[in-house]
Amino acid sequence: MPELTVRYFAGARAAAGVPDENIPLTGGATVADVLTLVHERHGEPLARVLASASFLLDGVAVRDRGIPVRSGALLDVLPPFAGG
């Protein structure tokens, strides 16, 4: 079955409880579909992080969550970082 890997960083990792995971893909899956699935898997703590997170798909910033994802892709979840 086709799948992609989601990597979680900082607060996203804490909310998901795993550093990364493989997500099965259905035909025509989008970034939004993947985010819905990980929200369903990990619940509200991760949903709060996803609401303010940035995403990289194969190293490129995601501006449109409706873009399709391909098998073997890598989606990074980057929560807002604090610092100065």
Salt bridges, closest charged atoms under 4 A:
GLU21 OE1 - ARG41 NH1 2.75
GLU21 OE2 - HIS42 NE2 2.73
GLU44 OE2 - HIS39 NE2 3.05
ASP58 OD2 - ARG70 NH2 3.08
ASP76 OD1 - ARG7 NE 2.65
